Amino acid sequence: MIGFSSVARARWANAGRITACTLGAYGLTALVIAALSRLLVRLGTDAVEAVTGVTLASFALFAVIAMSAFHARNPARAWSVMILLALPPAMLLLMLSE
């Protein structure tokens, strides 16, 4: 069995974190934006105002998610937290879809 050196393990861990930071954070942010926009429209807010407000807040949300991906102990933990955080907005989006 071939084992990875410590340098190779560190590089793969960084690659996993970078992937979580870019693709995972983008996907989670887009999911939250869609769910909150639909929720605000359902609660009576004008559609343009809802999308604009949530989109402005998404810049801060993306930054927090990206920083948390690098703060995680390992890439698997970063991905598992992102998947768990994606479940409530996904369920909300499914419930609000017409």
Secondary structure, DSSP 8 states (H G I E B T S, - for coil): -----HHHHHHHHHHHHHHIIIIIHHHHHHHHHHHHHHHHHHTT--HHHHHHHHHHHHHHHHHHHHHHHHHSSSHHHHHHHHHHHHHHHHHHHHHH--
